[in-house]
Amino acid sequence: MAGPGNAAPVIIKRKKAGDGHGHHGGAWKVAYADFVTAMMAFFLLMWLLNATTEKQRKGIADYFNPTVPVNRVSGGGDGAFGGDNLFSEEMLAQSGTGASATRPTDERQAMGVSGSDDAAAEQKALEQLDAALKAVGGESMTMERLMRHVVTRLTDEGLVVELFDLPDSPLFDAASAEPRPVLRDLVAVVSEVFAMAENRIAVQGFVRTYPITLIQNPVWDLSARRAQAARLLLETAGTRPERIQRITGFADRRPADRDPMTERNNRLEFVLLRNHR
């Protein structure tokens, strides 16, 4: 039996894990993924800058703003919700593609809404036409006398130009649809102003109430015939026929004066319609 001094030595071999072509780690993959993501974001940004308007870009910026709940443009009002309904126009965050309301407020409408821009531009154009028509009265004494027959107003339907009878100066011969010279001159002025726009036109006729003792009440037929006569005058003055959208006779159903039988209720309305009408 061999003694302890004659025991064979124990040899332990340790293999290194990195022999040969070892693994170098995955950091390069993370860096490459970040690079690809950054490039995609860059090209997306370039596309957005080229394909959007300034207001739309503002809307997109507001969308990514961390203060959206109280954002002046896109968020939920002056406070968290300001006491308003969650689904109201003022509460819904807007992404710049459009607002849900037909006429959102200037402070809270979605930025970049082309429809809102068009509506604002159209409103401004109608206001300018209204001012141009009112300015006609200052050109001469004759025009000033003519413009006594005219009132204008801006409504949701459009610019309404109302021509009405005066006690000493009716627009039509009595109880007929035969226009008098004063009406021909007035319609020529209206046609000239309306030629500054391309909007469609509606013509509406109204008459006063006649005594109930009449066997046949002429109000419906008379209001329609007067509206038709006004249309012909408008076209004769230079308005293109295709711009006429409708002709309507309202009889005595919408009096302008409390007294339904007064001459003030004999009137015509020329409406320069808004584009969405």
Summary of the structure (lengths in Angstrom):
residues: 277
radius of gyration: 37.8
end to end distance: 117.9
largest distance: 152.7
contacts: 750
relative contact order: 0.10
helix: 41%
strand: 13%
